[in-house]
């Protein structure tokens, strides 16, 4: 290998990186790791009057997803007791709730706090449309919220 200067050294390093990649393979982003959530209540508002409330206790968790408006009573969209394993919560009907603490707060609605917070909730295994896509959100089953009550 003949290196005539610093620029040639950089080019050689780049060539090694390129040759080590498999053709057609893309670099994948790091997957967020779910961690055991501290006991407390977490709110994920998907629109002005609809939310997912996740309550984590030492003996498991409960989830409620509801929709209401200024005049109507609360319509329960989903309610279940959950078991926790490896930082994920599962219901008996197969729905999975993955709660992740974010390093930085996501602000999608600075006025009302809709779909905003430093916790991310990914919901999988639900019937399509059972819980609406969040306002200011782009991906079904992904919600941002915050811990509103932490147990000591």
N, CA and C atoms as an extended XYZ file, in Angstrom:
456
Properties=species:S:1:pos:R:3:atomname:S:1:resname:S:1:resid:I:1 pbc="F F F"
N         0.856       -1.170        0.000 N   UNK     1
C         0.000        0.000        0.000 CA  UNK     1
C         0.895        1.223        0.000 C   UNK     1
N         0.667        2.115       -0.964 N   UNK     2
C         1.465        3.316       -1.089 CA  UNK     2
C         0.628        4.516       -0.667 C   UNK     2
N         1.018        5.166        0.429 N   UNK     3
C         0.299        6.333        0.919 CA  UNK     3
C         1.191        7.547        0.751 C   UNK     3
N         0.790        8.471       -0.131 N   UNK     4
C         1.592        9.653       -0.404 CA  UNK     4
C         1.269       10.821        0.519 C   UNK     4
N         0.221       10.753        1.285 N   UNK     5
C        -0.125       11.868        2.167 CA  UNK     5
C        -1.377       11.559        2.948 C   UNK     5
N        -1.808       12.494        3.789 N   UNK     6
C        -2.972       12.261        4.629 CA  UNK     6
C        -4.241       11.978        3.832 C   UNK     6
N        -4.410       12.612        2.691 N   UNK     7
C        -5.618       12.408        1.887 CA  UNK     7
C        -5.687       10.962        1.382 C   UNK     7
N        -4.566       10.408        0.968 N   UNK     8
C        -4.544        9.024        0.508 CA  UNK     8
C        -4.890        8.065        1.640 C   UNK     8
N        -4.479        8.399        2.859 N   UNK     9
C        -4.795        7.555        4.014 CA  UNK     9
C        -6.312        7.515        4.237 C   UNK     9
N        -6.978        8.669        4.135 N   UNK    10
C        -8.423        8.733        4.297 CA  UNK    10
C        -9.106        7.926        3.207 C   UNK    10
N        -8.641        8.063        1.962 N   UNK    11
C        -9.244        7.312        0.862 CA  UNK    11
C        -9.095        5.805        1.073 C   UNK    11
N        -7.967        5.355        1.598 N   UNK    12
C        -7.773        3.937        1.855 CA  UNK    12
C        -8.739        3.447        2.931 C   UNK    12
N        -8.934        4.261        3.974 N   UNK    13
C        -9.867        3.879        5.039 CA  UNK    13
C       -11.281        3.798        4.485 C   UNK    13
N       -11.689        4.779        3.673 N   UNK    14
C       -13.016        4.743        3.069 CA  UNK    14
C       -13.183        3.511        2.195 C   UNK    14
N       -12.148        3.137        1.488 N   UNK    15
C       -12.234        1.963        0.622 CA  UNK    15
C       -12.447        0.700        1.454 C   UNK    15
N       -11.822        0.614        2.609 N   UNK    16
C       -12.001       -0.547        3.472 CA  UNK    16
C       -13.438       -0.599        3.972 C   UNK    16
N       -14.006        0.548        4.369 N   UNK    17
C       -15.386        0.585        4.838 CA  UNK    17
C       -16.343        0.129        3.749 C   UNK    17
N       -16.155        0.623        2.549 N   UNK    18
C       -17.041        0.285        1.442 CA  UNK    18
C       -16.934       -1.190        1.107 C   UNK    18
N       -15.723       -1.718        1.082 N   UNK    19
C       -15.562       -3.121        0.702 CA  UNK    19
C       -16.104       -4.061        1.772 C   UNK    19
N       -16.237       -3.585        3.001 N   UNK    20
C       -16.743       -4.440        4.063 CA  UNK    20
C       -18.261       -4.555        4.040 C   UNK    20
N       -18.949       -3.650        3.340 N   UNK    21
C       -20.406       -3.688        3.275 CA  UNK    21
C       -20.866       -4.707        2.238 C   UNK    21
N       -21.925       -5.383        2.528 N   UNK    22
C       -22.505       -6.339        1.607 CA  UNK    22
C       -23.334       -5.565        0.590 C   UNK    22
N       -23.196       -5.845       -0.715 N   UNK    23
C       -23.978       -5.112       -1.710 CA  UNK    23
C       -25.476       -5.219       -1.419 C   UNK    23
N       -26.162       -4.072       -1.484 N   UNK    24
C       -27.598       -4.033       -1.255 CA  UNK    24
C       -27.988       -3.932        0.211 C   UNK    24
N       -27.011       -4.015        1.103 N   UNK    25
C       -27.317       -3.937        2.535 CA  UNK    25
C       -27.260       -2.486        2.984 C   UNK    25
N       -28.276       -2.058        3.721 N   UNK    26
C       -28.305       -0.694        4.228 CA  UNK    26
C       -27.949       -0.706        5.700 C   UNK    26
N       -27.397        0.429        6.161 N   UNK    27
C       -27.166        0.550        7.595 CA  UNK    27
C       -28.512        0.720        8.267 C   UNK    27
N       -28.774       -0.057        9.302 N   UNK    28
C       -30.039        0.023       10.017 CA  UNK    28
C       -29.874        0.879       11.252 C   UNK    28
N       -30.887        1.699       11.569 N   UNK    29
C       -30.791        2.493       12.788 CA  UNK    29
C       -30.844        1.584       14.009 C   UNK    29
N       -30.244        2.064       15.099 N   UNK    30
C       -30.282        1.269       16.325 CA  UNK    30
C       -31.715        1.172       16.815 C   UNK    30
N       -32.107       -0.002       17.255 N   UNK    31
C       -33.455       -0.218       17.758 CA  UNK    31
C       -33.526        0.251       19.203 C   UNK    31
N       -34.596        0.962       19.539 N   UNK    32
C       -34.770        1.421       20.903 CA  UNK    32
C       -35.036        0.228       21.799 C   UNK    32
N       -34.423        0.219       22.946 N   UNK    33
C       -34.601       -0.883       23.876 CA  UNK    33
C       -35.680       -0.530       24.887 C   UNK    33
N       -36.615       -1.433       25.058 N   UNK    34
C       -37.643       -1.242       26.079 CA  UNK    34
C       -37.009       -1.555       27.434 C   UNK    34
N       -37.355       -0.765       28.411 N   UNK    35
C       -36.857       -0.983       29.761 CA  UNK    35
C       -38.040       -1.027       30.711 C   UNK    35
N       -37.836       -1.640       31.844 N   UNK    36
C       -38.902       -1.710       32.836 CA  UNK    36
C       -39.255       -0.288       33.276 C   UNK    36
N       -40.516        0.070       33.152 N   UNK    37
C       -40.962        1.409       33.510 CA  UNK    37
C       -41.175        1.496       35.009 C   UNK    37
N       -40.803        2.627       35.591 N   UNK    38
C       -41.067        2.803       37.016 CA  UNK    38
C       -42.571        2.840       37.281 C   UNK    38
N       -43.007        2.378       38.438 N   UNK    39
C       -44.436        2.447       38.764 CA  UNK    39
C       -44.955        3.875       38.672 C   UNK    39
N       -46.152        4.018       38.161 N   UNK    40
C       -46.772        5.329       38.007 CA  UNK    40
C       -47.803        5.300       36.902 C   UNK    40
N       -48.316        6.473       36.568 N   UNK    41
C       -49.314        6.606       35.511 CA  UNK    41
C       -48.724        7.423       34.372 C   UNK    41
N       -48.952        6.964       33.150 N   UNK    42
C       -48.425        7.601       31.949 CA  UNK    42
C       -49.604        7.963       31.054 C   UNK    42
N       -49.623        9.185       30.557 N   UNK    43
C       -50.708        9.655       29.679 CA  UNK    43
C       -50.174        9.904       28.282 C   UNK    43
N       -50.882        9.380       27.299 N   UNK    44
C       -50.546        9.546       25.884 CA  UNK    44
C       -51.792       10.082       25.182 C   UNK    44
N       -51.874       11.393       25.000 N   UNK    45
C       -53.030       12.025       24.361 CA  UNK    45
C       -52.883       11.929       22.860 C   UNK    45
N       -53.814       11.210       22.194 N   UNK    46
C       -53.732       11.083       20.738 CA  UNK    46
C       -54.575       12.132       20.029 C   UNK    46
N       -55.477       12.807       20.714 N   UNK    47
C       -56.169       13.984       20.199 CA  UNK    47
C       -56.669       14.783       21.407 C   UNK    47
N       -57.443       15.828       21.168 N   UNK    48
C       -57.821       16.724       22.262 CA  UNK    48
C       -58.595       16.028       23.380 C   UNK    48
N       -59.431       15.066       23.026 N   UNK    49
C       -60.266       14.402       24.025 CA  UNK    49
C       -60.067       12.890       24.088 C   UNK    49
N       -59.029       12.397       23.489 N   UNK    50
C       -58.792       10.962       23.502 CA  UNK    50
C       -57.382       10.647       23.956 C   UNK    50
N       -57.253        9.582       24.745 N   UNK    51
C       -55.934        9.258       25.286 CA  UNK    51
C       -55.812        7.785       25.623 C   UNK    51
N       -54.572        7.401       25.856 N   UNK    52
C       -54.230        6.094       26.405 CA  UNK    52
C       -53.610        6.375       27.770 C   UNK    52
N       -54.161        5.784       28.806 N   UNK    53
C       -53.599        5.893       30.152 CA  UNK    53
C       -53.022        4.530       30.503 C   UNK    53
N       -51.750        4.503       30.818 N   UNK    54
C       -51.066        3.280       31.208 CA  UNK    54
C       -50.642        3.432       32.668 C   UNK    54
N       -51.142        2.544       33.515 N   UNK    55
C       -50.798        2.578       34.935 CA  UNK    55
C       -49.950        1.357       35.254 C   UNK    55
N       -48.724        1.615       35.693 N   UNK    56
C       -47.775        0.548       36.009 CA  UNK    56
C       -47.696        0.405       37.517 C   UNK    56
N       -47.884       -0.831       37.981 N   UNK    57
C       -47.789       -1.150       39.409 CA  UNK    57
C       -46.795       -2.288       39.583 C   UNK    57
N       -46.426       -2.545       40.805 N   UNK    58
C       -45.460       -3.612       41.089 CA  UNK    58
C       -45.975       -4.976       40.637 C   UNK    58
N       -47.303       -5.174       40.660 N   UNK    59
C       -47.875       -6.479       40.314 CA  UNK    59
C       -48.437       -6.541       38.900 C   UNK    59
N       -48.058       -5.607       38.033 N   UNK    60
C       -48.543       -5.608       36.652 CA  UNK    60
C       -48.919       -4.211       36.213 C   UNK    60
N       -49.771       -4.138       35.216 N   UNK    61
C       -50.158       -2.843       34.673 CA  UNK    61
C       -51.577       -2.915       34.142 C   UNK    61
N       -52.158       -1.740       33.929 N   UNK    62
C       -53.483       -1.620       33.321 CA  UNK    62
C       -53.405       -0.556       32.241 C   UNK    62
N       -54.192       -0.748       31.199 N   UNK    63
C       -54.248        0.248       30.135 CA  UNK    63
C       -55.704        0.564       29.832 C   UNK    63
N       -55.958        1.835       29.570 N   UNK    64
C       -57.276        2.301       29.130 CA  UNK    64
C       -57.061        3.238       27.953 C   UNK    64
N       -57.785        3.012       26.882 N   UNK    65
C       -57.800        3.936       25.747 CA  UNK    65
C       -59.240        4.405       25.606 C   UNK    65
N       -59.437        5.714       25.549 N   UNK    66
C       -60.792        6.251       25.513 CA  UNK    66
C       -60.873        7.451       24.587 C   UNK    66
N       -62.112        7.760       24.226 N   UNK    67
C       -62.414        8.948       23.420 CA  UNK    67
C       -63.620        9.618       24.064 C   UNK    67
N       -63.578       10.923       24.193 N   UNK    68
C       -64.711       11.689       24.702 CA  UNK    68
C       -64.730       13.031       23.978 C   UNK    68
N       -65.749       13.827       24.229 N   UNK    69
C       -65.763       15.189       23.721 CA  UNK    69
C       -66.352       16.087       24.795 C   UNK    69
N       -66.616       17.336       24.470 N   UNK    70
C       -67.067       18.291       25.487 CA  UNK    70
C       -68.385       17.891       26.140 C   UNK    70
N       -69.251       17.208       25.409 N   UNK    71
C       -70.588       16.924       25.935 CA  UNK    71
C       -70.861       15.446       26.185 C   UNK    71
N       -70.147       14.572       25.528 N   UNK    72
C       -70.454       13.131       25.640 CA  UNK    72
C       -69.676       12.474       26.772 C   UNK    72
N       -70.220       11.380       27.240 N   UNK    73
C       -69.504       10.582       28.222 CA  UNK    73
C       -68.327        9.898       27.553 C   UNK    73
N       -67.429        9.408       28.362 N   UNK    74
C       -66.236        8.727       27.876 CA  UNK    74
C       -66.609        7.418       27.199 C   UNK    74
N       -66.119        7.234       25.980 N   UNK    75
C       -66.286        5.975       25.256 CA  UNK    75
C       -64.988        5.186       25.404 C   UNK    75
N       -65.083        4.015       26.008 N   UNK    76
C       -63.905        3.186       26.215 CA  UNK    76
C       -63.591        2.448       24.911 C   UNK    76
N       -62.415        2.691       24.364 N   UNK    77
C       -61.985        2.029       23.138 CA  UNK    77
C       -61.289        0.701       23.430 C   UNK    77
N       -60.592        0.663       24.552 N   UNK    78
C       -59.847       -0.540       24.918 CA  UNK    78
C       -59.510       -0.454       26.404 C   UNK    78
N       -59.602       -1.579       27.091 N   UNK    79
C       -59.241       -1.639       28.505 CA  UNK    79
C       -58.760       -3.045       28.798 C   UNK    79
N       -57.616       -3.160       29.487 N   UNK    80
C       -57.084       -4.490       29.785 CA  UNK    80
C       -56.075       -4.426       30.923 C   UNK    80
N       -55.949       -5.550       31.608 N   UNK    81
C       -54.843       -5.748       32.551 CA  UNK    81
C       -53.690       -6.317       31.740 C   UNK    81
N       -52.491       -5.934       32.124 N   UNK    82
C       -51.308       -6.319       31.363 CA  UNK    82
C       -50.300       -7.009       32.260 C   UNK    82
N       -49.560       -7.931       31.663 N   UNK    83
C       -48.424       -8.534       32.367 CA  UNK    83
C       -47.157       -7.948       31.748 C   UNK    83
N       -46.104       -7.846       32.549 N   UNK    84
C       -44.862       -7.229       32.077 CA  UNK    84
C       -43.767       -8.273       31.955 C   UNK    84
N       -43.033       -8.203       30.850 N   UNK    85
C       -41.880       -9.073       30.655 CA  UNK    85
C       -40.906       -8.369       29.728 C   UNK    85
N       -39.661       -8.268       30.142 N   UNK    86
C       -38.606       -7.646       29.343 CA  UNK    86
C       -38.956       -6.222       28.917 C   UNK    86
N       -39.617       -5.467       29.790 N   UNK    87
C       -39.947       -4.081       29.480 CA  UNK    87
C       -41.141       -3.919       28.564 C   UNK    87
N       -41.799       -5.023       28.221 N   UNK    88
C       -42.992       -4.951       27.373 CA  UNK    88
C       -44.194       -5.421       28.169 C   UNK    88
N       -45.327       -4.827       27.869 N   UNK    89
C       -46.570       -5.195       28.533 CA  UNK    89
C       -47.458       -5.908       27.528 C   UNK    89
N       -48.062       -7.026       27.968 N   UNK    90
C       -48.913       -7.816       27.066 CA  UNK    90
C       -50.266       -8.054       27.708 C   UNK    90
N       -51.293       -8.010       26.847 N   UNK    91
C       -52.643       -8.325       27.309 CA  UNK    91
C       -52.957       -9.765       26.940 C   UNK    91
N       -54.022      -10.312       27.520 N   UNK    92
C       -54.416      -11.691       27.218 CA  UNK    92
C       -54.867      -11.849       25.776 C   UNK    92
N       -55.355      -10.744       25.163 N   UNK    93
C       -55.817      -10.836       23.774 CA  UNK    93
C       -54.696      -10.628       22.758 C   UNK    93
N       -53.444      -10.518       23.223 N   UNK    94
C       -52.305      -10.462       22.312 CA  UNK    94
C       -51.774       -9.078       21.988 C   UNK    94
N       -52.380       -8.037       22.528 N   UNK    95
C       -51.866       -6.681       22.286 CA  UNK    95
C       -50.586       -6.483       23.096 C   UNK    95
N       -49.634       -5.761       22.510 N   UNK    96
C       -48.357       -5.485       23.155 CA  UNK    96
C       -48.171       -3.981       23.269 C   UNK    96
N       -47.693       -3.540       24.425 N   UNK    97
C       -47.442       -2.133       24.688 CA  UNK    97
C       -45.982       -1.999       25.103 C   UNK    97
N       -45.205       -1.277       24.305 N   UNK    98
C       -43.776       -1.117       24.558 CA  UNK    98
C       -43.532        0.330       24.961 C   UNK    98
N       -43.079        0.522       26.185 N   UNK    99
C       -42.868        1.846       26.754 CA  UNK    99
C       -41.374        2.138       26.782 C   UNK    99
N       -40.977        3.278       26.216 N   UNK   100
C       -39.566        3.642       26.126 CA  UNK   100
C       -39.370        5.066       26.625 C   UNK   100
N       -38.408        5.264       27.508 N   UNK   101
C       -38.041        6.592       27.987 CA  UNK   101
C       -37.126        7.228       26.953 C   UNK   101
N       -37.468        8.433       26.502 N   UNK   102
C       -36.674        9.136       25.499 CA  UNK   102
C       -35.666       10.062       26.165 C   UNK   102
N       -34.557       10.278       25.492 N   UNK   103
C       -33.549       11.209       26.000 CA  UNK   103
C       -34.017       12.654       25.879 C   UNK   103
N       -34.827       12.902       24.859 N   UNK   104
C       -35.269       14.270       24.584 CA  UNK   104
C       -36.784       14.282       24.410 C   UNK   104
N       -37.438       15.285       24.967 N   UNK   105
C       -38.886       15.432       24.878 CA  UNK   105
C       -39.308       15.712       23.437 C   UNK   105
N       -40.352       15.037       22.975 N   UNK   106
C       -40.938       15.266       21.662 CA  UNK   106
C       -42.107       16.228       21.841 C   UNK   106
N       -42.131       17.315       21.075 N   UNK   107
C       -43.220       18.283       21.166 CA  UNK   107
C       -43.898       18.354       19.797 C   UNK   107
N       -45.066       17.731       19.704 N   UNK   108
C       -45.857       17.783       18.484 CA  UNK   108
C       -46.929       18.854       18.571 C   UNK   108
N       -47.369       19.179       19.777 N   UNK   109
C       -48.368       20.221       20.007 CA  UNK   109
C       -47.995       20.952       21.287 C   UNK   109
N       -47.332       22.083       21.146 N   UNK   110
C       -46.883       22.850       22.293 CA  UNK   110
C       -48.020       23.489       23.070 C   UNK   110
N       -49.178       23.647       22.457 N   UNK   111
C       -50.312       24.290       23.110 CA  UNK   111
C       -51.032       23.345       24.066 C   UNK   111
N       -51.477       22.215       23.571 N   UNK   112
C       -52.263       21.281       24.391 CA  UNK   112
C       -51.487       20.045       24.830 C   UNK   112
N       -50.310       19.861       24.306 N   UNK   113
C       -49.502       18.699       24.681 CA  UNK   113
C       -49.942       17.405       24.026 C   UNK   113
N       -50.727       17.508       22.947 N   UNK   114
C       -51.196       16.314       22.250 CA  UNK   114
C       -50.013       15.610       21.597 C   UNK   114
N       -49.937       14.312       21.810 N   UNK   115
C       -48.882       13.472       21.247 CA  UNK   115
C       -47.499       14.069       21.502 C   UNK   115
N       -47.271       14.500       22.733 N   UNK   116
C       -46.009       15.118       23.126 CA  UNK   116
C       -45.559       14.573       24.470 C   UNK   116
N       -44.255       14.465       24.655 N   UNK   117
C       -43.723       14.029       25.942 CA  UNK   117
C       -42.388       13.335       25.802 C   UNK   117
N       -41.875       12.869       26.928 N   UNK   118
C       -40.568       12.216       26.927 CA  UNK   118
C       -40.663       10.700       27.095 C   UNK   118
N       -41.866       10.163       26.890 N   UNK   119
C       -42.073        8.715       26.849 CA  UNK   119
C       -42.698        8.358       25.509 C   UNK   119
N       -42.284        7.242       24.957 N   UNK   120
C       -42.829        6.746       23.690 CA  UNK   120
C       -43.541        5.426       23.967 C   UNK   120
N       -44.752        5.302       23.438 N   UNK   121
C       -45.524        4.070       23.579 CA  UNK   121
C       -45.800        3.515       22.185 C   UNK   121
N       -45.377        2.286       21.961 N   UNK   122
C       -45.660        1.609       20.700 CA  UNK   122
C       -46.682        0.516       21.008 C   UNK   122
N       -47.803        0.553       20.293 N   UNK   123
C       -48.891       -0.400       20.500 CA  UNK   123
C       -48.947       -1.319       19.277 C   UNK   123
N       -48.876       -2.606       19.519 N   UNK   124
C       -48.911       -3.592       18.433 CA  UNK   124
C       -49.970       -4.640       18.741 C   UNK   124
N       -50.499       -5.263       17.702 N   UNK   125
C       -51.433       -6.360       17.873 CA  UNK   125
C       -52.872       -5.946       18.110 C   UNK   125
N       -53.210       -4.707       17.804 N   UNK   126
C       -54.585       -4.229       17.958 CA  UNK   126
C       -55.302       -4.355       16.612 C   UNK   126
N       -56.641       -4.364       16.662 N   UNK   127
C       -57.408       -4.317       15.427 CA  UNK   127
C       -57.156       -2.975       14.763 C   UNK   127
N       -57.096       -2.973       13.446 N   UNK   128
C       -56.836       -1.734       12.726 CA  UNK   128
C       -57.879       -0.677       13.083 C   UNK   128
N       -57.428        0.495       13.463 N   UNK   129
C       -58.314        1.597       13.800 CA  UNK   129
C       -58.923        1.541       15.186 C   UNK   129
N       -58.602        0.517       15.974 N   UNK   130
C       -59.190        0.413       17.312 CA  UNK   130
C       -58.787        1.595       18.189 C   UNK   130
N       -57.530        1.986       18.096 N   UNK   131
C       -57.059        3.209       18.735 CA  UNK   131
C       -56.599        4.109       17.593 C   UNK   131
N       -57.138        5.334       17.500 N   UNK   132
C       -56.812        6.200       16.355 CA  UNK   132
C       -55.333        6.559       16.264 C   UNK   132
N       -54.919        6.905       15.052 N   UNK   133
C       -53.583        7.465       14.848 CA  UNK   133
C       -53.555        8.801       15.569 C   UNK   133
N       -52.464        9.105       16.217 N   UNK   134
C       -52.355       10.340       16.989 CA  UNK   134
C       -52.385       11.560       16.084 C   UNK   134
N       -53.092       12.596       16.551 N   UNK   135
C       -53.014       13.888       15.876 CA  UNK   135
C       -51.545       14.313       15.924 C   UNK   135
N       -51.075       14.917       14.892 N   UNK   136
C       -49.676       15.325       14.764 CA  UNK   136
C       -48.758       14.110       14.675 C   UNK   136
N       -49.319       12.949       14.451 N   UNK   137
C       -48.517       11.735       14.330 CA  UNK   137
C       -48.588       11.221       12.908 C   UNK   137
N       -47.642       10.405       12.561 N   UNK   138
C       -47.590        9.883       11.202 CA  UNK   138
C       -47.680        8.374       11.152 C   UNK   138
N       -47.497        7.733       12.289 N   UNK   139
C       -47.396        6.283       12.283 CA  UNK   139
C       -48.433        5.680       13.218 C   UNK   139
N       -49.202        4.751       12.704 N   UNK   140
C       -50.210        4.093       13.528 CA  UNK   140
C       -49.530        3.301       14.631 C   UNK   140
N       -50.068        3.424       15.832 N   UNK   141
C       -49.555        2.663       16.960 CA  UNK   141
C       -48.385        3.290       17.691 C   UNK   141
N       -47.992        4.521       17.333 N   UNK   142
C       -46.883        5.194       18.001 CA  UNK   142
C       -47.417        6.465       18.650 C   UNK   142
N       -47.176        6.591       19.964 N   UNK   143
C       -47.706        7.715       20.729 CA  UNK   143
C       -46.618        8.269       21.644 C   UNK   143
N       -46.667        9.583       21.890 N   UNK   144
C       -45.737       10.229       22.801 CA  UNK   144
C       -46.521       10.822       23.954 C   UNK   144
N       -45.980       10.694       25.161 N   UNK   145
C       -46.685       11.199       26.333 CA  UNK   145
C       -45.733       11.394       27.495 C   UNK   145
N       -46.318       11.475       28.690 N   UNK   146
C       -45.494       11.746       29.854 CA  UNK   146
C       -46.008       11.039       31.095 C   UNK   146
N       -45.117       10.897       32.052 N   UNK   147
C       -45.481       10.353       33.351 CA  UNK   147
C       -46.158       11.475       34.124 C   UNK   147
N       -47.362       11.222       34.609 N   UNK   148
C       -48.079       12.266       35.337 CA  UNK   148
C       -48.140       11.986       36.821 C   UNK   148
N       -47.861       10.771       37.209 N   UNK   149
C       -47.905       10.401       38.616 CA  UNK   149
C       -46.910        9.282       38.838 C   UNK   149
N       -45.869        9.547       39.588 N   UNK   150
C       -44.859        8.521       39.871 CA  UNK   150
C       -45.007        8.068       41.307 C   UNK   150
N       -45.099        6.776       41.497 N   UNK   151
C       -45.169        6.228       42.844 CA  UNK   151
C       -43.759        6.189       43.431 C   UNK   151
N       -43.633        6.455       44.732 N   UNK   152
C       -42.289        6.439       45.353 CA  UNK   152
C       -41.705        5.040       45.398 C   UNK   152
